[in-house]
Amino acid sequence: MLFPTLTFGIFFLIVFTVSWSMRWTPVPRKWFLVAASYFFYGWWDWRFTFLLFGTTLVNYLAGLALGRTTGQGARKLIVGVTVFVDLAVLAFFKYFDFFLTSLDGLLNTLGLERDLPFMEVILPIGISFFTFQGISYVVDVYRGEIKAEKSLLDVMLFKSFFPQLVAGPIVRAADFMPQLHAPVRLTRNHIAVGVVLILTGLVKKMVIANYLATEIVDPVFFDPTAVGALDLLVGIYAYAIQIYCDFSGYSDIAIGVAALLGYRFLANFDQPYRAASLQDFWRRWHISLSTWLRDYLYIPLGGNRNGEAARYRNLFLTMFLGGLWHGAAWNFIFWGSFHGAMLGLERWAGRRFDEFVPRHADAPGLFARLGNGAQHVVGVVWTFHLVCFAWIFFRADSFSTAADYLAGLGHWDVANSYVTPFVVGIIAIGMLFQFTPRQLGRELALSLRLLPSPVMGLLFGFGIFVIWAVAPEGVAPFIYFQF
């Protein structure tokens, strides 16, 4: 069930109305939201609701066991077994075909052909997201950051809550569980924030992302050898904006829908293309995943401890595994490895630069500001193009397609077919989201909450109608559904 569809609109109206009519009976309300979430997830394939419940039960029982166990060795064993089970389920559905295909290719290369047990494994939507949620819950209970949840119902709602179930953001138990234990209220702030975020997300996804996908990104990546360098160059800029608007648009809608149901999610994007370094980019892009990788992978690996070489190794391994998480393909592994290598190189170069080049802090104020401003602009442009280069491998369906794309950037003698003023204008509008005031959405919400409820409702309905009118026909799935 896709967000920007009439089906979801009807579904959400029913959930909104019924859930708020049950606000004085918390437990039945939670059961209703769990049932609605499982219905939402089962709309695609009802069989995978059993997988969702099974992994939830494993995490719930592990949390109870940790709460009742004091021995450190036994607690580590519980966490280890639970994380292994979670990752084994994820690995089977996401990497089984990739592993067998790679193994078959290796055996053929070595002249050791074998009949391997190939089978078509369907990837359940959202399995990466609810798996990471389950792991974080168990690890946080082990670390003592949260108490083991005694209510299976609350754990079920935590893992299955439909706004974030199939494409994030990755909600932490420490952020969400306390909300389940508090009285639920629908305030004008909730409504105003929900309206602004949902409309913003719909504009990003239905208008900007969908137009860029159909007008230039899909055609140029389908066959890079058939188009010229200008199409390919603008195409990668278009994809950078498309994936941002697609995923941040989904996150905006998810956070807005949760707000209208009385729950608060943390922001998942913070204008990532204005970052002046890759480190800053990953603080702003898919924040819930970046912080998850930091807290549950980078820091356990050793983080910044044990010297500079260990730090670079840990960075690389974290991003390598982050690339593998995104997809079972070598181009995703390259994408993650590239980011890991460049993050390490960036830190190494920054340390060497600080050692040999004096900062502008001791210079007169005007020159200091000019120097630092120039460095910042260069950093933003450099970082953006590093990210765009890596996006080529992220979007391409294979290494050969990515190689063709890069080779085609030298073919300036071929006339462009897809670069139009309309495409350039859409890219420019998409970039505006990176450089508007950071509090603009909050200020709009604060202004909107002052309006009478009927006027707010009319504006919401009118906004949806206008977006529907200007958006291209059809509703493309969100990019992150495949992860």
Secondary structure, DSSP 4 states (H G I P E B T S, - for coil): --TTSHHHHHHHHHHHHHHHHTTT-HHHHHHHHHHHHHHHHHTT-TTHHHHHHHHHHHHHHHHHHHHH---HHHHHHHHHHHHHHHHHHHHHHHHHHHHHHHHHHHHHHTT-------------TTHHHHHHHHHHHHHHHHHTSSPPP--HHHHHHHHH-HHHHTT-----HHHHHHHHTS-----HHHHHHHHHHHHHHHIIIIIIIHHHIIIIIHHHHH-GGGS-HHHHHHHHHHHHHHHHHHHHHHHHHHHHHHHHTT---------GGG-SSHHHHHHHSSHHHHHHHIIIIIHHHTTT-S-HHHHHHHHHHHHHHHHHHH-SSHHHHHHHHHHHHHHHHHHHHHHHHHHHS--GGGS-HHHHHHHHHHHHHHHHHHHHHHHHHHHHHHHSSSHHHHHHHHHHTT-TTSPPSS--HHHHHHHHHHHHHHHS-TTHHHHHHHHHTTS-HHHHHHHHHHHHHHHHHHSPSS-PPPGGGG-
